[in-house]
Each structure stands twice: as C-alpha cells, then as structure tokens.
Amino acid sequence: MTTYQETPPHALDALGDPTRRAIFEQLAERPSAVVDLADRLPVSRPAVSQHLKMLREAGLVRDVQVGTRRVYSLDPDGLAGLRDYLERFWRTALHSFKTRVERENREKEQGEADD
C-alpha cells in the first residue's frame, strides 16, 4: 500500500475551519499582509495571524518579509502535496467508473447474444 506524508491530511484539517478557508481563498487571489487580510475579513489581526500560522504549519502558505510587513502567499509545494493526495481519490473513482461501464457493456452484449 502506498504511504503518504502527513502534510495533506494536516492541510485538510487546516482548511476545515471556515475562517482559514476564507484566508486561503483570499491568498489564492493575491498575496497579502495580515492587515490587508483582516480588512477584508470579519476577524481581528491577531486572529488572522493565528490562522495564518496554522496554514503555514500545514504547508499551505508561506511568507516573506517586505519592508516592515510579512506578505503571505500560497505555497506551491504544499498545494502540490495536497493535490497529489486528492488525485489518488479521483483516480480511484475514475477506475471504478470505467470498470463498471465495461462490466455493464459486457453484460449487455452477452444479453443481446443470448437473444
């Protein structure tokens, strides 16, 4: 069985909170400082900072110092890990769908041959 790093499930846990998801979605639109995020969301700057800390620990965001501010953006490496994790389920679903359609086609062809 394939093993996966703990990062994707931790990332899913982090995105389970609606405020963190909103911050994540804001950062998908453009990199932002805490003050800018707090201005666009109904939470305080300290709360935004705490949510960003959790998103950073989950590997979903990164930050860089720009003057006196820290600017946050999505972390492509963390997103790739999350995408790989989710892709596994998509591949399984597609494979199951393909198998079912093929089985139904064989059964249909068998039924027509018996007539």
N, C-alpha and C positions, 0 to 999 in steps of 0.2 A: 504494500500500500504506500502511496506517495505521502510524504510528510510535508507540511507547510510551516513556514515560520509563524511565530505567534503574532506578528505585526498585523496581518489582515483581520483576524478576529478582534484584536485590540482596536483597530481602526473602526470596525463596525460598532463596537461598544461606544467609542467616542462619538460617532455620528448618530447614535441612538438618542442623544439629547437634542431637542428641537432648537435650542439656542446655539449649540455648537454646529448643528447642521446649517443654520442661517448664516453663521460666521463663515463656514466652509463655502457656502454658495456665494457669499459676498466676495470672498477671496478668489473664487473661480472667475468672477467678472474682472477683478483688478486687484493688484497688491495694495495693501492698506496698512496704515499705522493704527494702533489701538484707539486713539482719539477719533479717527475717521470712522472706524467700525462702530464705536459707541454712539456717534452722532446718527448713524443710520439704523441703529437697533434700540429696542426699549430696555436696555440694560446699562449698568454703570461701567465706567472704565475698568475698575478693579475686577468686576465680573467678566468682562471681555478678556482681560489679561489671564484670568484663571482658565477660561475656556480655551484660549489660545495655547496655554501651557499643556493642557490635556491633548489638544490636537497635535501639538509638536511632539509630545511623548508617544503618540500613536503613529508618528511618522507621516502625518498628512500635511503639515505645514512646516515652513522654515522661515527664518527671519534673518535680516541683515541690518546692520547699523547704517543709518543715513542721517548724518548730522547728529542731532540730539534725539532722534526717534529711531525706533526699531520698526522696520517695514516687513510685514508678513505676506507670504505668498504660498500657494500650494506647492508641495514638494513632489516633483515628478517621479522620484524613486518610490516614494510611499504610495502614490497613486498607481504606479505600475504593479506594485505588490498586491494592492487591493484588487486591481483589475484581473491579475492572474488568478487570484483566489476565486473571484466571482466567475471568471471564464470557465473554471472547472465545472461549475453547475450548468452553465449554458451548453457546454459540450456534451455533458451527460444527458441533458434534456433533448438536445438535437438527435443524439444517438438513439435514445429511447423512441422518439417520434419516428425516425427512419425505420427502426426495427418493426414498429407496429404497422406502419404503412406497407412495408414489404410483406409482412405476415398476412395482412388483410388482402393484399393483391394476390398472393399465392392461394389463399382460401377461396377468393372469388374465381380465379382461374380454374381451380380444382372443381368448384361447384358447376361452372359452365361446361367443363369437360365431362362431368358426370351426367349432364342433361342430354 
